[in-house]
């Protein structure tokens, strides 16, 4: 049997021997919609941290301290402008096997970031 015929078979065997990748313990789709209807979205995976959230490590740490309960996220001491521009934050996905469905309207985008410990800071 020629060597070129053995290479694809060897690659298949090696692929089967590789340990399976573990899915993240949490996977969330986060969105912010401002008062003009503009929507920003990111993904956030935790344990291990991943996705395209710009502050994934900080967001995962905050969510870990409250076991994924968005209503219990602590507010950060941040000065935000007192300009009312309602921003609706949503989260959907799962946190350690539990479904997550969260929606809350904040006074503005800065307040959404500050009052969610940075989870909605994108």
Secondary structure as UniProt FT lines:
FT   HELIX           3..17
FT   STRAND          26..33
FT   TURN            35..36
FT   STRAND          39..46
FT   TURN            47..49
FT   TURN            54..55
FT   HELIX           56..65
FT   TURN            66..68
FT   HELIX           70..72
FT   STRAND          87..95
FT   TURN            96..97
FT   STRAND          98..106
FT   HELIX           109..114
FT   TURN            115..120
//
